[in-house]
Amino acid sequence: MEDRSPPSSPATPLALAAAGDDAGSDVPSPRLNQTRAGIKPKAPAASDADLSDPTLYFNRELSHLQFNIRVLEQALDEAHPLLNRLMFLLIFSSNMDEFFEIRVAGLKHQLALGDISSGADGRTPRAVLAEISRIAHEQIERQYRILNASLLPALEEMGLRFRRRRDWTKAQREWVRDYFENEIMPVISPIGLDPSHPFPRLVNKSLNFIVQLEGKDAFGREGGLAILPAPRSLPRVISLPEALCEEGFREAVFLSSMIHAHAEELFPGMTVRGCYQFRLTRNADMTVDPEEVSDLASALRGELLARRYGSGVRLEVVDTCPDELAGFLLRQFELEEEDLYRVNGPVNLTRMMSMIGEVERPELFYRPFTPGLPKNLRKEGSLFDTIAAGDVLLHHPFHAFSPVEDLLSEAARDPGVLAIKQTLYRTGADSPIVNSLVEAARGGKEVTVVIELRARFDEADNLALASRLQEAGAIVIYGVMAYKTHAKMMHIVRREKEGLRYYVHLGTGNYHSKTARLYTDYSLLTANPTLCEDVHQVFQQLSGMGRARRIETLLHAPFTLHERMVETIEREATEARKGKRAHLIVKCNSLTEPRLIQALYRASQAGVECDLIIRGQCCLRPGVPGVSENIRVRSIVGRFLEHTRVFYFHNGGKPEVWASSADFMTRNMFHRVETCFPLLDKKLAARVRKDLETYLVDNCQSWLLQPDGSYVKQHPGEAAPISAQETLLYAYAAKA
């Protein structure tokens, strides 16, 4: 596999790409003033501003929606290859599905309970829902315009065509008819609506059709309405045989078009007056009352079944559907007019992702790359010896995830390894990590796995994973009932000549080899005695009972992480008030916790330079005179999903760098088990700081948050184009 070549990249100047990989100098330190031209830190402000003022906070749900819009914008960015642009558009669909299933559903549930309390921003649930509806309708309509007017024509120019029914050739119509009769007819079940056939319960996000019928059936029943649930076992996009395609084209048709074209065959003797596709999005959140559950696994199995039939939150219909039918569906699902979304195309765009994987056109995708390895991992030998000699830091996906998998694989086979403890939040049931844990357990080692069964949308996979590990002889625990275990930790106990020694992995991301190639994350491999003992104590606390244990170096939610982060931000403010240089950089996925936001406001007022790299939700309002003039907030959206949680503090010239599994959110600080670990090796800490500085000078994939809540895309202008992700890719990844 190859890297993307620097000359064709819109991102990385060769001067930045030509970096060595010695610890502490893997990425050159770009000059921060490249993106701060004309922006100087403000002097300390003496302000009496009320930091609880609702006008100082953005609404969390609306900020989340803004992130989804930034993802949609990538579909228009010609710097991305064409099929990756389509992928961004489909990711927007997937993100919006989850947004309605969880966030909108939660707001509707609040209203149903009579809860009209507002958040830090002062907006009530009803007001937020109204604004969500306005924005979502605009953006979903825009999404289909991008698909129909931009992406589909561009794909056709490249020889990839989606054939609409009106454009089928005679030979294609005959092939579709055969496919319908042989593949669809045997598995589809039309449901006529009458007193003995009430409106069916439809699975969440399933493709369905409402059909208008005229005439009498075999039992003498007058035609009316029928529901056609599309078979869930069939693909939503079907490739046409090459012989039926126009020369030079690969062509496909939508399952919805096939069903629409032949709906009348499902109702012999009746006349189909109309056939319209629709899709219902339901509340998919799961609630388990810790006071009423004696067996979490059994309770979740029941909740998984209920998730498919939660209350409706959104109805999508094709834009040709008559008003009376759309109204009929709204009444069936107890929804209002604002919950109706009319779309100009397939209602289930997310299912198009399967088609993208079948296209063998490398020039329409990002060029593949080979993840690299730090220099101290390139030599042969035991990983235990390498880690014992010094800490190892990996930056995924630019660095390979394989050393983490290899460490566990070596531990499973090493006769000196006595015990392995591991947390699993999201991973594959057949992943190398799980296979090694199974091998270790079967080999007689003490294997303890903390599996978080409530990892949203991975609950079923984690239940299956727990069963597999238990069958192999591992001890499986589900953490603490009221707190999700979100920490990423591996702890290995090994007998060596000097006695027992601990080895640890700590990460900002999940133990999932697939997402490790798509998400940016840090992995620390260490044998530092203090850190390793701290991880041991956290595991003891998770599996046993008792008072909070003494943790020396790690920060540990829900106990010390929030308090220490506030104190550390305040420490920078104290330095600034003394007239000394003060600077902090926070990079995480979300910033919503009010007290942390207030600490950042106080730091800004004191004169601290605050650079925040927040991918998604950000409730902090930058640029407010007297409050947040020294705060800059940027979001990076590009090829890889930014997922690292890492925090830099100048600390009076003695820099501290922390990496964490936690975002700056209330749930992470107070309702989850999280770890935040320092990078004690100064060279590794310096390397992370340079990584952060690279993000701060990005002018290709960076969006700056404005005081009014909008985001402005950064452009190079006359400056050299810099993409942080491309810079890190060229610096760290192996060269083909």
C-alpha positions in Angstrom: 0.0 0.0 0.0 1.1 3.6 -0.7 0.9 6.9 1.0 -0.8 9.7 -0.8 2.0 11.5 -2.7 2.8 14.9 -1.3 2.7 16.8 -4.6 -1.0 15.8 -5.2 -2.0 16.4 -1.6 -3.9 19.6 -0.8 -2.4 19.5 2.6 1.2 19.0 3.6 4.1 21.1 2.6 7.2 19.0 1.9 9.1 20.8 4.6 6.6 19.5 7.2 6.4 16.0 5.7 10.2 15.4 5.7 10.4 14.7 9.4 12.6 12.3 11.3 11.2 9.9 13.9 13.5 10.2 16.8 11.5 10.6 20.1 10.6 14.2 20.5 11.2 15.3 16.9 8.9 13.1 14.8 6.9 16.1 13.7 8.6 19.5 13.2 7.1 22.2 15.4 5.2 24.5 13.0 5.1 28.2 13.9 1.9 28.8 15.7 1.5 32.4 14.3 0.7 30.9 10.9 -2.9 30.6 11.9 -2.9 33.5 14.4 -1.9 36.3 12.1 -3.2 39.4 13.6 -4.5 37.6 16.7 -2.6 38.4 19.9 -3.4 37.1 23.4 -5.5 39.7 25.2 -4.2 41.3 28.4 -5.7 39.9 31.6 -9.3 41.2 32.0 -10.8 42.3 35.2 -14.4 41.2 34.7 -17.3 40.9 37.0 -19.2 38.7 34.4 -21.5 36.2 35.8 -20.0 32.9 34.5 -23.4 31.1 34.9 -25.0 33.6 32.5 -26.9 31.4 30.0 -25.7 33.6 27.1 -22.2 32.3 27.7 -23.2 28.7 26.7 -24.2 27.0 23.5 -26.8 24.3 23.6 -25.3 20.8 23.6 -27.7 19.3 21.1 -27.5 22.2 18.7 -23.7 22.0 18.9 -23.9 18.3 18.2 -26.0 19.1 15.1 -23.4 21.6 13.9 -20.8 18.9 14.0 -23.0 16.7 11.7 -23.3 19.6 9.3 -19.5 19.9 9.2 -19.4 16.2 8.2 -21.9 16.9 5.5 -19.8 19.8 4.2 -17.0 17.2 3.4 -19.3 15.8 0.6 -18.7 19.1 -1.3 -15.0 19.3 -0.6 -13.2 18.3 -3.8 -10.0 17.8 -1.9 -11.5 14.4 -0.9 -11.7 11.6 -3.5 -15.2 11.2 -5.0 -16.3 8.0 -3.3 -15.0 9.3 0.0 -17.2 12.4 -0.5 -20.1 10.0 -1.0 -19.1 8.2 2.2 -19.2 11.5 4.2 -22.7 12.1 2.9 -23.7 8.6 4.1 -22.0 9.1 7.4 -24.1 12.3 7.8 -27.1 10.1 7.4 -25.9 7.6 10.0 -25.0 10.4 12.4 -28.5 11.9 12.0 -30.1 8.6 12.6 -28.3 8.3 15.9 -29.0 12.0 16.7 -32.7 11.4 16.4 -32.6 7.9 18.1 -30.8 9.3 21.2 -30.7 13.1 21.4 -34.1 14.0 20.0 -35.7 11.0 21.7 -34.2 12.2 25.0 -35.7 15.7 24.6 -39.1 14.2 23.6 -39.0 11.9 26.7 -38.3 15.0 28.9 -41.4 16.7 27.5 -43.5 13.6 28.0 -42.5 13.5 31.7 -43.4 17.2 32.0 -39.7 18.2 32.5 -39.3 21.7 31.1 -36.1 22.5 32.9 -33.4 24.2 30.9 -29.7 23.5 30.7 -26.8 25.9 31.2 -27.8 27.7 28.0 -31.2 28.5 29.3 -33.2 26.8 26.5 -36.1 24.6 27.3 -36.5 21.1 25.7 -39.4 22.4 23.5 -37.3 25.4 22.3 -34.4 23.1 21.5 -36.6 20.7 19.6 -38.1 23.5 17.5 -34.6 24.7 16.5 -33.4 21.1 15.8 -36.4 20.6 13.5 -35.7 23.8 11.6 -32.1 23.1 11.1 -32.5 19.4 10.4 -35.1 20.0 7.7 -32.8 22.4 6.0 -29.8 20.2 6.1 -31.5 16.9 5.1 -33.1 18.7 2.1 -29.6 20.0 1.3 -28.1 16.5 1.7 -30.4 15.2 -1.0 -29.6 18.2 -3.3 -25.9 17.4 -2.9 -26.6 13.7 -3.7 -28.7 14.4 -6.8 -27.1 17.5 -8.2 -23.5 16.9 -7.3 -22.4 13.4 -6.4 -24.6 11.2 -8.6 -23.7 13.2 -11.8 -20.0 13.2 -10.8 -20.1 9.4 -10.2 -21.8 9.0 -13.6 -19.0 10.9 -15.2 -16.6 8.3 -13.7 -18.7 5.4 -15.0 -20.7 4.6 -11.9 -24.5 5.0 -12.5 -27.6 4.4 -10.4 -30.4 3.6 -12.9 -33.7 5.2 -12.1 -36.9 3.2 -13.2 -37.7 5.6 -16.0 -34.3 5.0 -17.5 -34.2 1.2 -17.5 -33.6 -0.4 -20.8 -35.9 -3.2 -22.0 -33.2 -5.8 -21.1 -32.7 -4.2 -17.6 -36.5 -4.2 -17.0 -36.6 -7.9 -17.8 -33.7 -8.7 -15.5 -35.3 -6.7 -12.7 -38.6 -8.6 -13.2 -36.7 -11.9 -12.9 -34.9 -10.7 -9.8 -38.1 -9.5 -8.2 -39.9 -12.9 -8.8 -36.9 -15.0 -7.7 -35.4 -13.0 -4.9 -38.0 -10.6 -3.5 -41.4 -12.2 -4.0 -40.5 -15.3 -1.9 -39.5 -13.2 1.2 -41.8 -10.2 1.1 -45.0 -10.1 3.1 -47.6 -7.5 2.1 -50.0 -6.5 4.9 -53.4 -5.2 4.0 -54.9 -2.8 6.5 -58.4 -3.7 7.8 -60.0 -4.4 11.2 -58.4 -7.9 11.3 -55.0 -6.6 10.1 -54.2 -3.5 12.2 -51.2 -1.3 11.4 -48.1 -3.5 12.0 -45.3 -2.7 14.4 -42.4 -1.8 12.1 -38.8 -2.2 13.1 -36.7 0.9 13.8 -35.2 2.4 10.6 -36.6 -0.3 8.3 -37.6 0.4 4.7 -41.3 0.2 4.1 -43.9 1.2 1.6 -47.5 2.4 2.0 -49.6 1.3 -1.0 -53.0 2.7 -2.2 -55.1 -0.1 -3.6 -58.3 -0.1 -5.7 -60.7 -3.0 -6.4 -61.8 -6.1 -4.5 -59.6 -9.0 -3.4 -60.4 -12.7 -3.3 -62.4 -12.3 -0.1 -64.5 -9.5 -1.5 -62.7 -6.8 0.6 -62.6 -3.4 -0.9 -59.2 -2.0 -1.7 -57.7 0.5 0.7 -54.2 0.7 2.1 -51.5 -1.9 2.6 -48.0 -1.8 4.1 -45.0 -3.5 2.3 -42.0 -4.0 4.7 -38.9 -4.4 2.5 -37.0 -7.7 3.2 -34.2 -6.8 5.6 -32.2 -9.7 4.3 -31.8 -8.1 0.9 -29.3 -5.4 -0.1 -30.7 -1.9 -0.8 -28.5 -1.4 -3.8 -28.2 -4.2 -6.4 -25.6 -4.3 -9.2 -26.8 -5.0 -12.7 -25.0 -7.7 -14.6 -22.1 -6.3 -16.7 -23.7 -7.5 -19.9 -26.7 -5.2 -19.2 -24.7 -2.1 -18.5 -23.8 0.5 -21.0 -20.3 0.1 -22.2 -17.8 1.7 -19.8 -20.3 1.9 -17.0 -21.0 -0.1 -13.8 -24.7 0.3 -13.1 -26.9 -0.5 -10.1 -30.5 -0.1 -9.1 -32.2 0.5 -5.8 -34.2 -2.3 -4.1 -36.9 0.4 -3.5 -37.2 0.9 -7.3 -37.6 -2.8 -7.9 -40.4 -3.1 -5.3 -42.1 0.0 -6.6 -42.0 -1.2 -10.2 -43.6 -4.5 -9.3 -45.8 -3.7 -6.3 -48.9 -4.6 -8.3 -47.8 -8.2 -8.6 -48.1 -8.5 -4.9 -51.8 -7.6 -5.1 -53.2 -9.7 -8.0 -56.5 -8.4 -9.4 -56.1 -5.1 -7.6 -54.9 -1.8 -9.0 -52.1 0.0 -7.3 -52.9 3.8 -7.3 -49.8 4.8 -5.4 -46.7 3.2 -3.7 -44.5 5.4 -1.5 -41.5 4.5 0.6 -41.2 5.6 4.2 -39.0 4.9 7.2 -39.6 5.4 10.9 -36.8 6.3 13.3 -37.5 5.2 16.9 -36.2 6.0 20.4 -33.2 3.6 20.6 -31.9 4.6 24.0 -31.7 1.9 26.7 -32.4 2.5 30.3 -31.7 0.0 33.0 -32.6 0.9 36.6 -29.7 -0.2 38.8 -32.1 -0.6 41.8 -34.3 -3.1 39.9 -31.7 -5.2 38.2 -30.2 -8.3 39.7 -28.6 -9.6 36.4 -27.4 -6.9 34.0 -26.8 -9.2 31.1 -30.3 -10.6 31.2 -31.8 -7.1 31.6 -29.9 -5.9 28.6 -31.1 -8.8 26.4 -34.6 -7.7 27.1 -33.9 -4.1 26.4 -32.2 -5.0 23.1 -35.5 -6.4 21.9 -37.4 -3.4 23.1 -35.0 -1.0 21.3 -36.3 -2.1 17.9 -39.8 -0.9 18.8 -39.3 2.3 20.8 -41.5 5.3 20.4 -41.3 7.1 17.1 -39.3 10.3 16.8 -39.0 10.9 13.0 -40.8 9.9 9.9 -39.1 10.0 6.5 -41.3 9.8 3.4 -40.5 10.1 -0.3 -41.4 13.6 -1.4 -44.1 12.4 -3.8 -46.2 10.9 -1.0 -49.6 12.6 -0.8 -50.4 14.7 2.2 -53.2 12.5 3.3 -51.0 9.4 3.4 -48.2 11.2 5.2 -50.7 12.5 7.7 -52.1 9.0 8.2 -48.6 7.7 8.9 -47.9 10.5 11.4 -51.1 9.6 13.3 -50.1 5.9 13.4 -46.8 6.8 15.0 -48.1 9.6 17.2 -45.9 12.2 15.6 -46.4 15.9 14.6 -46.0 17.7 11.3 -42.5 18.9 12.4 -41.4 15.3 12.7 -42.1 14.6 9.0 -39.1 14.7 6.6 -39.8 14.6 2.8 -36.8 13.3 0.8 -36.0 13.3 -2.8 -34.5 9.9 -3.1 -34.1 6.7 -1.1 -35.2 7.1 2.6 -32.4 4.8 3.8 -29.2 6.3 2.4 -27.0 4.7 5.1 -27.5 1.3 3.5 -25.6 2.5 0.4 -22.4 2.1 2.3 -22.4 -1.6 1.4 -22.2 -0.7 -2.3 -19.1 1.5 -1.8 -17.1 -1.5 -0.5 -17.8 -3.4 -3.7 -16.4 -0.7 -6.0 -12.9 -1.6 -7.2 -11.8 1.9 -8.4 -8.7 2.8 -6.3 -8.5 6.3 -7.9 -11.9 7.2 -6.4 -10.7 6.5 -2.8 -8.0 7.8 -0.5 -4.7 6.2 -1.3 -4.0 3.4 1.2 -1.1 3.7 3.6 1.0 1.5 5.8 1.0 2.5 9.5 4.5 3.0 10.8 6.2 2.1 14.0 8.4 4.1 16.4 12.1 3.3 16.0 12.3 1.3 19.3 9.7 -1.1 18.0 11.4 -1.9 14.7 13.9 -4.3 16.1 13.1 -7.9 16.7 12.8 -9.3 20.2 10.4 -9.4 23.1 8.0 -6.5 23.5 8.5 -6.9 27.2 12.1 -6.1 26.9 11.4 -3.1 24.7 8.8 -1.7 27.1 11.0 -2.4 30.1 13.7 -0.3 28.5 11.4 2.8 28.2 7.9 3.9 27.5 6.5 3.5 24.0 3.9 5.9 22.6 1.8 5.1 19.5 -0.3 7.6 17.6 -2.9 5.8 15.7 -3.7 5.4 12.8 -0.4 6.9 11.7 1.3 4.3 13.9 0.1 0.7 13.7 -2.2 -0.8 16.4 -0.4 -4.1 16.0 2.1 -3.6 18.9 -0.9 -3.5 21.3 -2.2 -6.7 19.9 1.2 -8.3 19.7 1.9 -7.5 23.4 -1.2 -9.3 24.5 -0.5 -12.2 22.1 3.0 -12.5 23.5 1.6 -12.4 27.0 -0.8 -15.2 26.2 2.1 -17.5 25.2 4.7 -16.4 27.6 5.1 -18.9 30.5 6.3 -16.1 32.8 3.0 -14.2 32.5 0.7 -15.1 35.4 -2.3 -12.8 35.0 -3.9 -10.4 32.5 -6.6 -7.8 33.2 -8.3 -6.0 30.4 -11.2 -3.5 29.9 -13.3 -3.8 26.7 -15.7 -1.2 25.7 -16.0 -1.6 21.9 -14.2 -4.4 20.1 -14.9 -7.2 17.7 -15.9 -10.6 19.1 -13.3 -12.3 16.8 -10.6 -9.6 17.2 -6.9 -10.5 17.8 -7.3 -9.0 21.3 -10.2 -11.3 22.2 -8.5 -14.3 20.6 -5.4 -13.7 22.8 -7.5 -13.4 25.9 -9.2 -16.7 25.1 -5.8 -18.3 24.4 -4.4 -17.0 27.7 -7.4 -18.2 29.7 -7.3 -21.7 28.1 -3.6 -21.8 28.8 -4.3 -21.5 32.6 -3.4 -17.8 33.1 -5.6 -15.7 35.4 -7.6 -13.6 32.9 -10.0 -11.0 34.1 -12.0 -8.9 31.6 -14.1 -5.9 32.5 -16.7 -5.7 29.7 -19.0 -2.7 29.4 -22.3 -4.2 28.3 -23.9 -0.8 27.9 -21.6 0.5 25.2 -24.3 2.1 23.0 -25.2 0.0 19.9 -22.5 -2.6 20.8 -24.5 -4.2 23.6 -25.4 -7.4 21.6 -21.8 -7.8 20.5 -20.5 -7.4 24.0 -23.0 -9.9 25.4 -21.7 -12.4 22.8 -18.1 -11.5 23.7 -18.7 -12.1 27.4 -20.1 -15.5 26.7 -17.1 -16.5 24.6 -14.6 -15.4 27.3 -16.5 -17.1 30.1 -16.6 -20.3 28.1 -12.8 -20.1 27.8 -12.4 -19.8 31.5 -11.9 -16.0 31.9 -13.4 -14.1 34.8 -15.8 -11.6 33.2 -17.2 -8.7 35.2 -19.4 -5.9 34.1 -17.9 -3.1 36.1 -19.9 -0.9 38.4 -23.7 -0.9 37.8 -24.2 2.9 38.0 -21.0 3.8 36.1 -20.0 2.8 32.6 -16.4 1.5 32.4 -15.0 3.6 29.6 -11.3 3.5 30.7 -8.9 1.7 28.2 -6.5 -0.4 30.2 -4.5 -3.6 30.0 -2.5 -4.9 32.9 -0.1 -7.8 32.7 1.7 -9.5 35.6 4.9 -11.3 34.6 7.4 -13.3 36.7 11.0 -12.2 36.0 14.3 -12.9 37.7 14.0 -9.9 40.0 10.4 -10.9 40.9 6.9 -9.9 39.7 6.8 -7.0 37.2 3.8 -5.2 35.8 3.3 -4.1 32.2 0.5 -1.8 31.1 -1.3 -0.4 28.1 -3.3 2.8 28.5 -5.2 4.4 25.6 -7.5 7.1 24.5 -9.4 4.8 22.2 -11.0 1.3 22.0 -9.3 -2.1 21.6 -10.7 -2.4 18.0 -8.2 -3.0 15.2 -10.6 -1.6 12.5 -11.3 1.7 14.2 -7.6 2.0 15.0 -7.2 2.6 11.3 -9.9 5.2 11.1 -9.7 7.1 14.4 -6.9 9.1 15.8 -5.8 7.9 19.3 -2.8 7.5 21.5 -1.5 4.3 23.1 1.0 4.2 25.9 2.9 1.0 26.6 4.8 1.3 29.9 6.4 -0.6 32.7 6.7 2.4 34.9 6.1 1.0 38.4 3.9 3.8 39.7 1.6 3.9 36.7 1.4 0.2 36.6 0.5 0.0 40.3 -2.1 2.6 39.8 -3.7 0.6 37.0 -3.6 -2.5 39.2 -5.5 -0.5 42.0 -8.2 0.6 39.5 -8.8 -3.0 38.4 -9.0 -4.1 42.0 -11.5 -1.4 42.7 -13.6 -2.4 39.6 -13.7 -6.1 40.5 -14.0 -5.8 44.3 -15.6 -3.5 46.8 -14.4 -1.0 49.4 -13.4 2.7 49.7 -11.7 4.5 46.9 -8.1 3.3 46.7 -5.0 5.4 46.8 -4.0 6.3 43.3 -0.6 8.0 43.1 -0.2 9.2 39.5 -3.3 8.4 37.4 -6.3 10.7 37.5 -9.4 8.6 38.0 -13.1 9.4 37.3 -15.4 9.7 39.0 -13.0 10.5 41.9 -10.1 12.8 41.0 -10.2 13.6 37.3 -12.6 16.6 37.3 -11.2 18.2 40.4 -7.6 17.9 39.2 -8.5 19.3 35.7 -10.1 22.3 37.3 -7.2 22.8 39.6 -4.7 22.5 36.7 -6.5 25.1 34.6 -6.6 27.4 37.7 -2.9 26.9 38.1 -2.3 28.3 34.6 -4.6 31.3 35.6 -2.5 31.9 38.7 0.7 32.0 36.5 -0.9 34.5 34.2 -2.0 36.8 37.0 1.7 36.9 38.1 2.5 38.2 34.6 4.1 34.9 33.6 3.5 33.1 30.3 0.5 30.7 30.6 -0.8 28.4 27.9 -3.0 25.3 27.7 -4.2 23.1 24.9 -7.2 20.8 25.3 -8.0 18.3 22.6 -11.0 16.1 23.0 -14.3 15.2 21.3 -16.7 17.2 23.4 -16.6 20.1 25.9 -19.9 20.4 27.7 -19.3 20.3 31.5 -20.2 23.7 33.0 -17.6 23.9 35.8 -14.7 23.1 33.4 -16.0 25.7 31.0 -16.1 28.2 33.8 -12.6 27.3 34.8 -11.5 28.0 31.2 -13.4 31.4 31.2 -11.5 32.4 34.4 -8.2 31.3 32.8 -9.0 33.5 29.8 -9.9 36.4 32.0 -6.5 36.0 33.7 -4.7 36.1 30.3 -4.1 32.4 29.7 -3.8 31.5 26.0 -6.4 28.8 25.7 -6.3 26.7 22.5 -9.2 24.2 22.4 -9.4 21.5 19.6 -12.9 20.2 20.1 -14.2 17.8 17.3 -17.9 17.8 18.1 -20.0 19.4 20.8 -18.7 22.6 22.4 -20.9 24.6 24.8 -18.2 27.2 25.5 -18.7 30.5 23.7 -15.3 31.9 22.6 -14.5 35.6 21.8 -16.8 37.2 24.4 -15.2 40.5 25.6 -14.1 40.3 29.2 -14.8 36.5 29.4 -13.3 34.4 26.6 -11.2 36.7 24.4 -8.2 34.5 24.9 -9.9 31.3 23.9 -9.8 29.8 20.4 -11.9 26.8 19.5 -11.3 24.7 16.4 -12.8 21.5 15.0 -10.8 19.3 12.7 -12.9 17.2 10.3 -11.0 15.1 7.7 -10.1 11.6 6.5 -9.7 10.3 10.0 -12.1 10.7 12.9 -10.4 12.9 15.5 -10.7 10.9 18.8 -7.6 11.7 20.9 -8.2 13.2 24.3 -5.0 14.9 25.3 -4.2 18.0 27.4 -1.2 20.2 27.5 -0.4 22.7 30.3 2.6 25.1 30.2 2.9 24.9 34.0 5.4 27.7 34.5 7.9 26.2 32.0 7.6 22.7 33.3 5.1 21.3 30.8 2.6 18.6 31.7 0.9 16.4 29.0 -1.9 14.1 29.9 -3.8 11.6 27.7 -7.2 10.3 28.7 -10.2 8.1 27.9 -12.5 11.0 29.0 -14.0 14.0 27.3 -14.7 17.2 29.1 -18.4 16.1 29.7 -20.5 15.7 32.8 -21.0 12.0 32.0 -17.3 11.3 31.7 -16.3 13.2 34.8 -19.0 11.9 37.1 -20.8 8.9 35.7 -18.1 6.8 34.1 -14.9 5.0 35.1 -12.2 6.8 33.3 -8.4 7.2 33.4 -6.2 10.1 32.6 -2.5 9.4 32.5 0.6 11.6 32.4 3.3 11.2 29.8 6.2 11.0 32.1 8.9 10.6 29.4 9.8 14.2 28.5 10.6 13.3 24.9 7.2 11.6 24.4 5.5 14.6 26.0 7.3 17.0 23.7 6.3 14.9 20.7 2.6 15.1 21.7 2.9 18.8 22.1 4.2 19.1 18.6 1.4 17.0 17.4 -1.0 19.5 19.0 0.8 22.4 17.5 0.4 20.8 14.1 -3.4 20.8 14.6 -3.3 24.5 15.6 -1.8 25.5 12.3 -4.1 23.4 10.1 -5.7 25.6 7.4 -7.3 22.9 5.2 -9.5 20.8 7.5 -9.9 23.2 10.4 -13.1 25.0 11.4 -13.0 27.9 13.8 -15.9 28.4 16.2 -17.3 32.0 16.2 -18.9 33.9 19.1 -22.3 33.5 17.4 -22.0 29.7 17.4 -21.2 29.3 13.7 -18.1 27.6 12.4 -15.9 29.1 9.7 -13.8 26.8 7.4 -10.1 27.9 7.3 -8.4 28.2 3.9 -4.7 28.6 3.1 -5.1 31.7 1.0 -1.6 32.7 0.1 -0.1 30.7 2.9 1.3 27.1 2.5 -1.6 24.6 2.8 -1.3 22.5 6.0 -3.4 19.6 6.9 -2.6 18.2 10.3 -3.7 14.7 9.4 -1.7 14.6 6.3 1.3 16.1 8.1 1.2 13.3 10.7 0.6 10.7 8.1 3.7 11.6 6.2 5.7 12.0 9.4 4.8 8.7 11.1 3.4 6.2 8.6 5.6 3.8 6.8 6.6 4.9 3.3 5.7 2.6 0.4 
